Amino acid sequence: MSLLVSIDNGGTLTDVCAVRDGEVFFGKTLTTPHDLSQCFVDALSVLATQLYGEADLQRLAGEVEHIRYSTTQGTNALVQRKGPRLGVVVDAQEAAKALTSGGASDALLADLVADRIAVIDFSAEDKDLEAAIVAVVNDLTAQGANRLVVSFGGDDFSEKEQRFRRFVYKRYPRHLLGAVPLVFAGHLSKAESQTQRTWAAILNSFLHPAMEHFLYNAENHLRDLKARNPLLIYRNDGGSTRVARTVALNTYSSGPRGGVEGVLAVLGHYGLDKAVSMDIGGTTTDIATFSGGAAAEDLFGKVEGVEVPFRLAAIESIGAGGSSILSVKDGAVQVGPESAGAAPGPACFARGGTDPTMTDVLLLSGYLDPKSYFGGQLELDRARAETAVKEKLAEPLGVSLEDALKAASDAYHGKIAEAMKGSVDQNTALVAFGGAGPISACAVADRLEIKRVLVPRLAAVFSAFGIGFSDIVHAHSVALPSASSEAVKQGLEGLVRKAKRAMKAEGFVFEDCNLQPALVWQEGSERKELAIGLEGLNGTAPPDGRVELVLTVTRPLAQFALKDAAAPKAGDAKPAGNREGVFGQLPLFTVAGLKPGETGAGPAILEDALFTAAVPEGWHFDVTGNGDIFLNRTAS
């Protein structure tokens, strides 16, 4: 009996999804930002209660084969700028200046590093270099740096780092300097660009302390419960690995990447070629595009607008979600970017929030039921929502409650549609998920003239579901002076030895792993990549000059499964009742009551325990064999 669990820790809610013998279990709990290990345990308790009727965590831990986990901690730490004070050591003034290119990088450097940047002259003799290193370390620590990033340029940057390390540990033994850790950029990446290596090391150093504390706490909870296998951390490159082998930077925006993997799975399942996805939660809408069975990627991923030398899915996040605060500015409704989050939350949560949010608007419009919201775990207060919308939207706009709700809806859906505008056409399918995605899907699709929407059965926990498609993945790299056959051969031999040690540490048999080597190099501002065989070059070679040899090692894990896509026609679905709002009554269908092959027409509401889908007039819905729902614009 195999039990696979995945958890996605978001800014407002934490989702859990599990599969046992083909049966799916899922749920949500509120994120606890003061201690993220608490909502990790809460999510496991929600799951255990579903499985056993009680929160028997010890039994759950004993039966789980793997727990894959993604966290928003890294994203939140950067957004809030909560982390260590960093100092940076480079080898040229030009390298220091290159860290500021205007816009996002300038503000980020000011917040994370300020003026704690020092330059070392590597042309100096050993005696003078040693003295300069001592002076730099003393100066940066005196300025308050409690973590130092060391990054050098040139083809010999690794040799420079070794030389620096030799002198610094000679003068500052590790037990003395340990209070101020040294982080060498070349250990994190062998990329050609010093600026990208430096930024990767800065960001990783900033995220590491909080991530280390939190993730080891989560792992300790499982150890205390005597879990069968260690906690696996899901990364923003689509792979998973143990806490001890997780780079903090790889956890940044890992939850949205889980959604991307889930979309790829369902697109392949239904034979859809071109799509755009919107993952709407409480705080943000995350947008990704897909074509030809692949997600759009940035070869140089962006973190807070700054390029790093890692391939990342091209996910655009905008400040629009169910908890986005709505206000009036210059006579129009403004959406976010501020969010009420889980605490105090929307006004209707009755937890102290007084600002109107999209959740308040949807409640008053009749799309949400105050008693069944969040699976009945959180009763909404309609009166508080109405007070907030009237006082802060309707009165400033000088309009009725109904007109204020319509203006808020138009502004919210217009903002999301505008962010997607350049990446869709009439042949694009929209995949809508997240707790607040399906309810807005058709409204956004109408603005983009999209005719087909897919709402996954597990839309409310879809990023957690997508995490369940990941494998154990390690990437090892080495910089080579050239791509000569001999250099590549020697490099591969060294990386294979390194990979064997790493997989042994993970507890996996190396012979069960898949190996894919590739050569990576820079051409102008572009990153080029050439897959090669384990024996070396395949006859083609990159241009002369320095290259990076990367060996990706994948150990397949058991993954979530999908049921048959097709379903025989089962006739018209029967509504379970009606729901009333300020705009009148709408037929209500429960997702749990829909059968594969059933269909129905809008206007209607489809309600799941943890999400609601709105089907406007002019749209109809069809239920697939997997229980997913296609919303199609009815031909006129």
C-alpha positions as CSV (number, residue, x, y, z in Angstrom):
1,M,0.0,0.0,0.0
2,S,1.9,3.0,-1.3
3,L,1.1,6.5,0.1
4,L,2.6,9.5,-1.7
5,V,2.2,12.9,-0.1
6,S,3.0,16.4,-1.4
7,I,2.6,19.7,0.4
8,D,2.6,23.2,-1.0
9,N,3.2,26.0,1.6
10,G,1.6,29.2,0.2
11,G,1.4,32.7,1.6
12,T,-2.2,32.4,2.8
13,L,-3.0,28.7,2.7
14,T,-1.0,25.5,2.8
15,D,-2.2,22.7,0.6
16,V,-1.7,18.9,1.0
17,C,-2.4,16.2,-1.6
18,A,-1.9,12.5,-1.4
19,V,-2.6,9.3,-3.4
20,R,-3.0,5.8,-2.0
21,D,-3.8,2.9,-4.2
22,G,-5.2,5.3,-6.8
23,E,-7.5,7.1,-4.4
24,V,-6.8,10.9,-3.9
25,F,-7.0,12.7,-0.6
26,F,-6.5,16.5,-0.3
27,G,-7.1,19.4,2.0
28,K,-5.9,22.9,3.2
29,T,-4.9,24.6,6.3
30,L,-4.0,28.2,7.1
31,T,-0.4,29.1,6.7
32,T,1.3,30.1,10.0
33,P,3.9,32.7,9.1
34,H,5.3,32.9,12.6
35,D,6.3,29.3,12.4
36,L,6.0,27.5,9.1
37,S,6.8,24.2,10.6
38,Q,3.5,24.4,12.4
39,C,1.4,24.6,9.2
40,F,3.5,21.7,7.8
41,V,2.4,19.6,10.8
42,D,-1.2,21.0,10.5
43,A,-1.3,19.9,6.8
44,L,-0.2,16.3,7.8
45,S,-3.0,16.4,10.5
46,V,-5.6,17.3,7.9
47,L,-4.5,14.4,5.8
48,A,-4.3,11.9,8.6
49,T,-7.8,12.8,9.7
50,Q,-9.1,12.1,6.2
51,L,-7.2,8.8,6.1
52,Y,-7.9,7.4,9.6
53,G,-10.6,9.6,11.1
54,E,-8.2,11.1,13.5
55,A,-4.9,13.0,13.4
56,D,-2.7,10.0,13.9
57,L,0.6,11.4,12.7
58,Q,2.7,8.5,13.8
59,R,0.7,6.1,11.7
60,L,0.8,8.5,8.8
61,A,4.6,8.8,9.0
62,G,5.0,5.1,9.1
63,E,2.9,4.5,5.9
64,V,4.2,7.4,3.8
65,E,6.6,6.4,1.1
66,H,7.7,10.0,0.2
67,I,6.7,13.5,1.3
68,R,7.6,16.1,-1.2
69,Y,7.4,19.7,0.1
70,S,7.6,23.2,-1.4
71,T,7.6,26.3,0.7
72,T,7.0,30.0,0.2
73,Q,9.5,30.9,2.9
74,G,12.2,32.0,0.5
75,T,9.8,34.2,-1.5
76,N,8.5,35.8,1.6
77,A,11.9,36.4,3.1
78,L,13.0,38.3,-0.1
79,V,9.7,40.2,-0.3
80,Q,10.0,41.3,3.3
81,R,13.8,41.7,3.2
82,K,14.1,39.6,6.4
83,G,17.6,38.0,6.5
84,P,21.3,38.4,7.3
85,R,23.4,41.5,6.6
86,L,25.6,40.5,3.7
87,G,29.1,41.7,2.7
88,V,30.5,41.1,-0.8
89,V,34.1,40.7,-1.9
90,V,35.0,41.0,-5.6
91,D,38.2,41.4,-7.6
92,A,37.5,44.5,-9.6
93,Q,35.5,47.8,-9.3
94,E,33.8,46.9,-12.6
95,A,32.4,43.7,-11.0
96,A,31.0,45.8,-8.1
97,K,29.4,48.3,-10.5
98,A,27.9,45.5,-12.7
99,L,25.7,44.5,-9.7
100,T,23.7,47.6,-10.3
101,S,22.1,48.0,-13.7
102,G,19.2,50.1,-12.8
103,G,15.7,49.1,-11.6
104,A,15.3,45.9,-9.5
105,S,18.9,45.1,-9.0
106,D,19.8,48.5,-7.5
107,A,17.0,48.3,-4.9
108,L,17.7,44.7,-4.1
109,L,21.5,45.4,-3.6
110,A,20.7,48.4,-1.4
111,D,18.5,46.3,0.8
112,L,20.6,43.1,1.0
113,V,24.2,44.5,0.9
114,A,24.0,48.3,1.1
115,D,27.6,49.7,0.8
116,R,29.3,46.6,2.3
117,I,31.2,45.8,-0.9
118,A,35.0,45.5,-1.0
119,V,37.5,44.9,-3.9
120,I,40.6,42.7,-3.7
121,D,43.6,43.2,-6.0
122,F,44.7,39.7,-7.1
123,S,47.7,41.0,-8.9
124,A,49.4,41.6,-5.5
125,E,52.1,39.4,-4.1
126,D,51.0,36.8,-1.5
127,K,52.2,38.9,1.5
128,D,50.3,42.0,0.3
129,L,47.2,39.9,-0.7
130,E,47.1,38.3,2.7
131,A,47.2,41.7,4.4
132,A,44.5,43.0,2.1
133,I,42.2,40.1,2.8
134,V,42.6,40.6,6.6
135,A,41.7,44.3,6.1
136,V,38.7,43.6,4.0
137,V,37.3,40.9,6.4
138,N,37.8,43.2,9.4
139,D,36.2,46.2,7.6
140,L,33.1,44.3,6.3
141,T,32.4,42.7,9.7
142,A,32.9,46.0,11.4
143,Q,30.2,47.4,9.1
144,G,27.9,44.8,10.4
145,A,28.2,42.0,7.8
146,N,27.4,38.6,9.4
147,R,27.8,36.6,6.1
148,L,30.4,37.2,3.4
149,V,29.9,36.5,-0.3
150,V,33.2,36.0,-2.2
151,S,33.0,36.1,-6.1
152,F,35.8,36.6,-8.6
153,G,36.0,36.9,-12.4
154,G,38.0,35.5,-15.2
155,D,38.6,32.0,-16.4
156,D,40.6,31.4,-13.3
157,F,37.9,32.4,-10.8
158,S,38.1,29.0,-9.0
159,E,41.9,29.3,-8.5
160,K,41.3,32.8,-7.1
161,E,38.7,31.5,-4.7
162,Q,41.1,28.8,-3.5
163,R,43.9,31.4,-3.0
164,F,41.5,33.6,-1.0
165,R,40.4,30.6,1.1
166,R,43.9,29.6,1.9
167,F,44.9,33.0,3.2
168,V,41.6,33.8,5.1
169,Y,41.5,30.5,6.9
170,K,45.2,30.9,7.8
171,R,44.5,34.2,9.5
172,Y,41.0,33.3,10.7
173,P,40.7,29.6,11.7
174,R,37.3,28.2,10.9
175,H,36.3,28.0,14.6
176,L,36.9,31.7,14.9
177,L,35.4,32.8,11.5
178,G,32.5,30.4,11.9
179,A,30.3,33.1,13.3
180,V,30.7,34.9,9.9
181,P,30.3,32.3,7.2
182,L,32.1,32.6,3.9
183,V,30.1,31.8,0.8
184,F,32.1,31.2,-2.4
185,A,30.1,32.0,-5.6
186,G,32.0,29.3,-7.6
187,H,30.7,26.6,-5.3
188,L,27.1,27.5,-6.3
189,S,27.6,27.9,-10.0
190,K,30.3,27.6,-12.6
191,A,28.5,29.9,-15.0
192,E,30.7,32.2,-17.1
193,S,29.0,35.5,-16.0
194,Q,30.6,36.7,-12.8
195,T,27.6,39.0,-12.2
196,Q,25.1,36.2,-12.4
197,R,27.3,34.0,-10.1
198,T,27.6,36.8,-7.6
199,W,23.9,37.5,-7.6
200,A,23.1,33.8,-7.1
201,A,25.5,33.7,-4.1
202,I,24.0,36.9,-2.6
203,L,20.4,35.6,-2.9
204,N,21.3,32.2,-1.7
205,S,23.2,33.6,1.3
206,F,20.3,35.8,2.2
207,L,17.8,32.9,2.1
208,H,19.9,30.2,3.7
209,P,19.6,30.9,7.4
210,A,15.8,31.1,7.6
211,M,15.4,28.1,5.2
212,E,17.9,26.0,7.1
213,H,16.2,26.6,10.4
214,F,12.7,26.0,9.1
215,L,13.4,23.0,6.9
216,Y,15.4,21.2,9.5
217,N,12.6,21.8,12.0
218,A,10.2,20.2,9.6
219,E,12.5,17.3,9.0
220,N,13.0,16.9,12.8
221,H,9.2,16.6,13.2
222,L,9.2,13.6,10.7
223,R,12.2,12.1,12.4
224,D,10.4,12.3,15.8
225,L,7.5,10.5,14.2
226,K,9.9,7.8,12.9
227,A,9.1,8.5,9.2
228,R,10.2,5.8,6.8
229,N,12.1,8.2,4.5
230,P,13.6,11.7,4.8
231,L,11.6,14.8,3.8
232,L,12.1,15.8,0.1
233,I,12.2,19.4,-0.8
234,Y,10.6,20.4,-4.1
235,R,12.7,22.9,-6.1
236,N,12.0,25.6,-8.7
237,D,13.7,23.4,-11.4
238,G,11.1,20.7,-11.0
239,G,13.2,18.2,-9.1
240,S,13.2,17.1,-5.4
241,T,16.0,16.3,-3.0
242,R,16.7,16.0,0.7
243,V,17.0,19.0,3.0
244,A,20.8,18.5,3.4
245,R,21.3,18.7,-0.4
246,T,18.9,21.6,-1.0
247,V,20.2,24.9,-2.2
248,A,18.1,27.7,-0.5
249,L,17.8,29.6,-3.8
250,N,16.2,26.6,-5.4
251,T,13.2,26.9,-3.1
252,Y,12.3,30.4,-4.3
253,S,9.0,30.2,-6.2
254,S,9.0,26.4,-6.0
255,G,5.2,26.2,-5.4
256,P,4.3,27.9,-8.7
257,R,6.7,25.5,-10.4
258,G,4.6,22.6,-9.0
259,G,1.6,24.1,-10.8
260,V,3.6,24.1,-14.0
261,E,4.4,20.4,-13.7
262,G,0.7,19.6,-13.0
263,V,-0.3,21.6,-16.1
264,L,2.2,19.7,-18.2
265,A,0.7,16.4,-17.0
266,V,-2.9,17.3,-17.8
267,L,-2.1,18.9,-21.1
268,G,-0.4,15.7,-22.2
269,H,-3.3,13.7,-20.8
270,Y,-5.8,15.6,-23.0
271,G,-3.6,16.2,-26.0
272,L,-3.6,20.0,-25.7
273,D,-0.7,21.7,-27.5
274,K,-1.0,25.4,-26.6
275,A,-2.1,26.7,-23.2
276,V,-1.7,29.5,-20.6
277,S,-2.2,28.8,-16.9
278,M,-3.4,31.0,-14.1
279,D,-2.8,29.9,-10.5
280,I,-4.8,32.3,-8.3
281,G,-4.3,32.1,-4.6
282,G,-4.9,34.5,-1.8
283,T,-2.1,36.9,-2.7
284,T,-1.0,36.5,-6.3
285,T,-1.9,35.2,-9.7
286,D,1.0,33.1,-11.2
287,I,0.9,32.9,-15.0
288,A,2.8,30.4,-17.3
289,T,2.6,29.6,-21.0
290,F,2.9,26.2,-22.7
291,S,3.5,25.1,-26.2
292,G,4.4,21.7,-27.8
293,G,4.4,19.8,-24.6
294,A,6.8,22.2,-22.8
295,A,6.5,25.2,-20.5
296,A,8.2,28.4,-21.4
297,E,11.5,28.8,-19.6
298,D,14.1,31.5,-18.9
299,L,17.5,30.0,-19.4
300,F,18.7,32.8,-17.1
301,G,16.0,32.7,-14.4
302,K,14.9,35.8,-12.7
303,V,14.6,36.2,-8.9
304,E,13.1,39.5,-7.9
305,G,13.9,40.8,-11.4
306,V,17.6,39.8,-11.2
307,E,19.1,37.2,-13.5
308,V,20.7,34.1,-12.0
309,P,22.6,31.4,-13.8
310,F,19.8,28.8,-13.4
311,R,17.1,27.7,-15.8
312,L,13.7,28.5,-14.3
313,A,10.1,28.3,-15.6
314,A,9.0,31.6,-17.0
315,I,6.3,32.4,-14.4
316,E,4.9,35.9,-14.1
317,S,3.4,36.8,-10.7
318,I,1.0,39.7,-10.3
319,G,-0.6,41.1,-7.2
320,A,-4.1,39.8,-7.7
321,G,-5.7,37.2,-5.5
322,G,-8.7,36.4,-3.4
323,S,-7.2,38.4,-0.5
324,S,-6.0,41.3,-2.6
325,I,-7.1,44.6,-1.0
326,L,-9.4,46.6,-3.2
327,S,-9.4,50.4,-3.0
328,V,-10.4,53.5,-5.0
329,K,-7.7,55.6,-6.6
330,D,-8.4,58.4,-9.1
331,G,-12.0,57.4,-9.4
332,A,-11.4,53.7,-10.3
333,V,-11.0,50.5,-8.4
334,Q,-7.4,49.5,-7.7
335,V,-6.5,45.8,-7.1
336,G,-3.7,45.2,-4.7
337,P,-0.8,44.7,-4.7
338,E,-1.3,44.7,-0.9
339,S,-3.0,41.5,0.4
340,A,-4.9,40.9,3.6
341,G,-3.4,37.4,3.6
342,A,-4.7,34.8,6.1
343,A,-4.4,37.3,9.0
344,P,-6.4,39.4,9.4
345,G,-7.7,38.2,6.0
346,P,-10.7,39.6,4.0
347,A,-13.3,41.5,5.9
348,C,-15.7,38.5,5.7
349,F,-13.2,36.4,7.7
350,A,-14.2,38.4,10.8
351,R,-10.7,38.4,12.0
352,G,-10.1,42.1,12.2
353,G,-9.8,42.9,8.5
354,T,-11.8,46.0,7.4
355,D,-10.6,46.4,3.8
356,P,-12.7,44.9,1.0
357,T,-11.1,42.1,-1.0
358,M,-12.1,40.0,-4.0
359,T,-13.4,37.3,-1.6
360,D,-15.8,39.8,-0.1
361,V,-17.0,40.8,-3.6
362,L,-17.5,37.2,-4.6
363,L,-19.4,36.5,-1.4
364,L,-21.8,39.4,-1.9
365,S,-22.2,38.5,-5.7
366,G,-23.6,35.1,-4.7
367,Y,-20.7,32.9,-5.9
368,L,-19.6,31.9,-2.4
369,D,-21.7,30.4,0.3
370,P,-20.8,31.7,3.8
371,K,-21.4,28.3,5.4
372,S,-19.6,26.0,2.9
373,Y,-16.6,28.2,2.3
374,F,-13.2,26.4,2.9
375,G,-15.0,23.1,3.3
376,G,-17.2,24.5,6.0
377,Q,-14.2,25.2,8.2
378,L,-14.5,29.0,8.0
379,E,-17.9,30.7,8.1
380,L,-18.0,34.0,6.2
381,D,-19.6,37.2,7.6
382,R,-21.7,38.7,4.8
383,A,-22.5,41.8,6.9
384,R,-18.8,42.7,7.4
385,A,-18.2,42.2,3.7
386,E,-21.0,44.5,2.8
387,T,-19.9,47.2,5.2
388,A,-16.3,47.1,3.8
389,V,-17.5,47.2,0.1
390,K,-19.9,50.0,0.8
391,E,-17.6,52.2,2.8
392,K,-14.4,51.8,0.8
393,L,-15.7,51.1,-2.7
394,A,-19.3,52.1,-3.3
395,E,-19.2,55.4,-1.4
396,P,-15.9,56.7,-2.8
397,L,-17.1,55.8,-6.3
398,G,-20.5,57.3,-5.6
399,V,-22.3,54.2,-6.9
400,S,-24.7,51.5,-5.6
401,L,-23.5,48.3,-4.0
402,E,-24.3,46.4,-7.2
403,D,-22.3,48.7,-9.4
404,A,-19.4,48.7,-6.9
405,L,-19.3,44.9,-7.1
406,K,-19.3,45.0,-10.9
407,A,-16.6,47.7,-11.0
408,A,-14.4,45.6,-8.6
409,S,-14.9,42.4,-10.7
410,D,-14.1,44.3,-13.9
411,A,-10.9,45.7,-12.4
412,Y,-9.8,42.4,-10.9
413,H,-10.4,40.3,-14.0
414,G,-9.1,43.0,-16.3
415,K,-5.8,43.2,-14.4
416,I,-5.3,39.4,-14.8
417,A,-6.3,39.3,-18.4
418,E,-4.0,42.3,-19.2
419,A,-1.0,40.3,-17.8
420,M,-1.8,37.4,-20.2
421,K,-2.6,39.5,-23.2
422,G,0.6,39.0,-25.2
423,S,0.8,35.2,-24.9
424,V,-2.6,33.9,-26.0
425,D,-4.7,33.6,-29.1
426,Q,-8.1,31.9,-29.9
427,N,-6.3,28.5,-30.1
428,T,-5.0,28.8,-26.6
429,A,-6.6,26.8,-23.8
430,L,-6.7,28.4,-20.3
431,V,-5.9,26.1,-17.4
432,A,-7.3,27.6,-14.2
433,F,-6.4,26.4,-10.7
434,G,-5.6,27.6,-7.2
435,G,-8.4,28.2,-4.7
436,A,-9.4,31.4,-6.5
437,G,-8.7,30.4,-10.1
438,P,-11.8,28.5,-11.3
439,I,-14.2,31.2,-10.1
440,S,-12.5,33.8,-12.4
441,A,-11.6,31.5,-15.3
442,C,-14.4,32.4,-17.7
443,A,-14.4,36.1,-16.9
444,V,-10.7,36.2,-17.8
445,A,-11.2,34.0,-20.9
446,D,-14.0,36.3,-22.2
447,R,-11.6,39.3,-22.0
448,L,-9.0,37.3,-24.0
449,E,-11.5,35.7,-26.5
450,I,-10.3,32.3,-25.2
451,K,-12.9,29.6,-26.0
452,R,-11.8,26.7,-23.8
453,V,-11.0,26.5,-20.1
454,L,-9.8,23.4,-18.2
455,V,-10.5,23.3,-14.4
456,P,-8.6,20.3,-12.9
457,R,-10.5,18.2,-10.4
458,L,-7.8,19.0,-7.9
459,A,-7.7,22.7,-8.8
460,A,-7.7,23.9,-5.2
461,V,-4.5,21.9,-4.4
462,F,-3.1,21.7,-7.9
463,S,0.4,23.0,-7.1
464,A,0.7,20.3,-4.4
465,F,-0.7,17.8,-6.9
466,G,1.9,18.8,-9.5
467,I,4.7,18.4,-7.0
468,G,3.8,14.7,-7.0
469,F,5.2,14.3,-10.5
470,S,8.8,15.2,-9.4
471,D,11.8,12.9,-9.2
472,I,15.0,13.1,-7.2
473,V,17.3,15.3,-9.3
474,H,20.9,16.3,-8.8
475,A,23.0,18.6,-11.1
476,H,26.8,18.5,-10.9
477,S,29.0,20.8,-12.9
478,V,32.5,21.7,-13.7
479,A,34.1,24.5,-15.7
480,L,36.3,23.4,-18.6
481,P,38.9,25.5,-20.5
482,S,37.5,24.0,-23.7
483,A,35.2,21.4,-25.1
484,S,38.0,19.2,-26.4
485,S,37.3,15.4,-26.3
486,E,39.9,14.8,-23.6
487,A,38.7,17.7,-21.4
488,V,35.0,16.5,-21.7
489,K,36.0,12.9,-21.0
490,Q,38.0,13.8,-17.8
491,G,35.3,16.2,-16.7
492,L,32.6,13.5,-17.0
493,E,34.6,10.9,-15.1
494,G,35.0,13.4,-12.2
495,L,31.3,14.3,-12.2
496,V,30.2,10.6,-12.3
497,R,32.3,9.9,-9.3
498,K,30.8,12.9,-7.5
499,A,27.2,11.9,-8.5
500,K,27.8,8.3,-7.1
501,R,28.7,9.8,-3.8
502,A,25.8,12.1,-3.7
503,M,23.2,9.5,-4.6
504,K,24.7,7.1,-2.0
505,A,24.2,9.9,0.6
506,E,20.5,10.1,-0.5
507,G,20.1,6.4,0.1
508,F,19.6,5.5,-3.6
509,V,21.3,2.9,-5.8
510,F,23.3,4.8,-8.5
511,E,22.5,2.2,-11.1
512,D,18.8,3.1,-10.8
513,C,19.5,6.6,-11.9
514,N,19.3,8.3,-15.4
515,L,22.3,10.4,-16.4
516,Q,22.2,13.3,-18.9
517,P,25.4,15.3,-19.5
518,A,25.3,18.6,-21.4
519,L,27.7,21.4,-22.3
520,V,26.6,25.0,-21.5
521,W,28.3,28.2,-22.7
522,Q,27.6,31.8,-23.3
523,E,27.2,33.5,-26.7
524,G,26.7,37.2,-26.1
525,S,23.7,37.6,-23.8
526,E,22.4,34.1,-24.7
527,R,22.9,30.8,-22.8
528,K,23.5,27.9,-25.1
529,E,23.1,24.2,-24.2
530,L,24.2,21.0,-26.0
531,A,23.1,17.6,-24.8
532,I,25.9,15.0,-25.2
533,G,26.3,11.3,-24.5
534,L,28.0,9.7,-21.5
535,E,30.9,8.8,-23.8
536,G,31.4,12.5,-24.6
537,L,30.8,14.7,-27.7
538,N,28.4,13.5,-30.4
539,G,30.3,14.9,-33.3
540,T,29.2,18.5,-32.8
541,A,31.0,20.9,-30.5
542,P,30.4,24.4,-29.1
543,P,32.7,27.3,-30.2
544,D,36.3,27.4,-28.9
545,G,36.6,28.7,-25.4
546,R,35.4,28.0,-21.8
547,V,32.3,25.8,-21.3
548,E,30.5,24.4,-18.4
549,L,29.9,20.6,-18.2
550,V,26.7,19.8,-16.4
551,L,25.7,16.2,-15.4
552,T,22.0,15.9,-14.4
553,V,21.3,12.8,-12.4
554,T,17.6,11.6,-12.0
555,R,16.4,8.9,-9.7
556,P,12.7,8.2,-10.7
557,L,10.2,8.2,-7.9
558,A,6.6,6.9,-7.8
559,Q,4.3,9.6,-9.1
560,F,0.7,10.5,-9.1
561,A,-1.5,9.0,-11.8
562,L,-4.4,10.2,-13.9
563,K,-7.6,8.3,-14.9
564,D,-8.8,7.9,-18.5
565,A,-9.4,11.2,-20.2
566,A,-12.5,10.1,-22.2
567,A,-15.9,9.3,-20.7
568,P,-19.1,8.1,-22.3
569,K,-21.8,10.7,-22.5
570,A,-23.9,10.6,-19.4
571,G,-26.5,13.3,-20.1
572,D,-27.3,16.6,-18.3
573,A,-26.0,17.1,-14.8
574,K,-28.7,17.8,-12.2
575,P,-28.3,20.9,-10.0
576,A,-28.2,20.4,-6.2
577,G,-30.0,23.7,-5.6
578,N,-29.7,27.4,-6.1
579,R,-27.5,30.2,-4.7
580,E,-28.6,33.7,-4.3
581,G,-26.6,37.0,-4.4
582,V,-27.3,40.6,-5.2
583,F,-27.6,39.7,-8.9
584,G,-30.3,37.0,-8.4
585,Q,-30.3,33.2,-8.2
586,L,-27.9,30.8,-10.0
587,P,-28.2,27.0,-10.3
588,L,-25.7,25.2,-8.0
589,F,-23.9,22.0,-9.0
590,T,-21.6,20.2,-6.5
591,V,-18.4,18.9,-8.1
592,A,-18.6,15.8,-6.0
593,G,-22.0,15.1,-7.4
594,L,-20.9,15.3,-11.1
595,K,-20.3,12.1,-13.0
596,P,-17.8,11.6,-15.8
597,G,-19.5,12.4,-19.2
598,E,-22.1,14.8,-17.7
599,T,-22.6,18.2,-19.1
600,G,-24.4,21.4,-18.2
601,A,-25.0,25.0,-19.3
602,G,-24.4,28.4,-17.7
603,P,-25.2,30.5,-16.0
604,A,-24.3,28.2,-13.1
605,I,-22.0,27.7,-10.1
606,L,-19.9,24.5,-9.7
607,E,-18.9,24.1,-6.1
608,D,-16.2,21.9,-4.7
609,A,-15.3,21.7,-1.0
610,L,-12.3,23.9,-1.6
611,F,-13.0,25.8,-4.8
612,T,-15.9,27.4,-6.8
613,A,-16.1,27.7,-10.6
614,A,-18.4,30.3,-12.2
615,V,-20.0,29.3,-15.5
616,P,-21.5,32.4,-17.1
617,E,-24.3,32.5,-19.7
618,G,-22.9,31.5,-23.1
619,W,-20.6,28.8,-21.6
620,H,-21.2,25.1,-20.9
621,F,-19.3,22.5,-18.9
622,D,-18.3,18.9,-19.6
623,V,-16.9,16.4,-17.1
624,T,-14.0,14.1,-18.2
625,G,-13.2,10.5,-17.2
626,N,-10.6,11.9,-14.7
627,G,-13.2,14.2,-13.1
628,D,-11.6,17.3,-14.6
629,I,-14.0,20.0,-16.0
630,F,-13.8,21.6,-19.4
631,L,-15.6,24.9,-19.7
632,N,-16.4,25.7,-23.4
633,R,-17.9,28.8,-24.9
634,T,-21.1,27.8,-26.6
635,A,-21.1,28.5,-30.3
636,S,-23.5,31.3,-31.2
